Amino acid sequence: PLRLLQPKAVPKRLGTSQRKPREPQVPRSLIKEIFRHFVKMPVTRDAFKIVEKCSERYFKQLSDDLEAYTHHAGRKTVEAVDLEVLMRR
């Protein structure tokens, strides 16, 4: 008699993911292109890593401040006025 093939049991995945969710980042190529445009000379990899790190911190702080300004004004949408006030500060 022939045996019927049984499908293999697939182990179930746990509900939690092993990876930490990552925040969106400014593309490295964009940071590099902008920085090279203004520097107009070769940049070492180590120096670029520091520039990239500083850029990420700058934009993170900028977004946190804009969120605080918008929340303080009682709105849910960031407006150009918020950015103007932040840049004056």
N, C-alpha and C positions, 0 to 999 in steps of 0.2 A: 504494500500500500504506500501511496505517496503522502508525504507529510505536507501540510500547508505551511507556507512561510509566515512566520509571525513578525510583525514590525518590531524593530528594536525600540526599547523604551528610551526616551529622551529625558535626561535629567532636567527637572524644573529649575528655573533660575530663581534665586531669592529676590524678594521685592526691592531690596536695596542694591544700588549700583556700587561697584567697587571704585569707580572714578568720582572725583570731586567735580562738581559743575564748575566750568571756567567762565570767567567774565569775558565779554567781548573785548578785543584789543584793537588798537590802531595798527594797521598792517606795517610790519617792519620795513617793507620796501618803500612805503610812503614816508616814514620818518627819515629813512636813509636818503631818499631823493631830496626832500626839503632841506635837510641838514647840509648835504653836499652842495646844494645850490647856494646857500648862504656862506659856507666856509670857503669854497672855491680852492680847496687843496686836499690832498689825500688825508684820510682819517684811518687810524689803526682800528682793528677789531675791538680792542679793549675800550678805546675811547667811545666807539659807537655803542657798545653795550651800556655804557654809563649814560650816554645821551638818550638811548631808548628807555632806560629805567626812569630817568628824569622826566621824559615826555609822558610816560604812563602815570607817574605820580601827579604831574601837572594837570592832566586831563581828568584824573580821578578827583582831585581837589576842586577843579573847576566845576565838574558836574555835581559834586556834593554841595558846593556853595550855591549853584543855580537852583538846586532842589530846595535848599533852605530859604532862599529869597522868594521863590514861588509859593512855598508853603506859608511863609510869613504874610504874603499878600493875599492869602486865602484863595489861591487859584490852584488848578491841577495841571496847567499847561505853562511851560516856560515861554516867556515872550522876550522880544528884543530889548525891552526896557530892563529886564533882569540882567541881561548880559552887559548893557551899558553901565548899570550901577556897579556891577562886579568889576568891570574894567577900570572904572574911576577909582575904586577902592585899591 
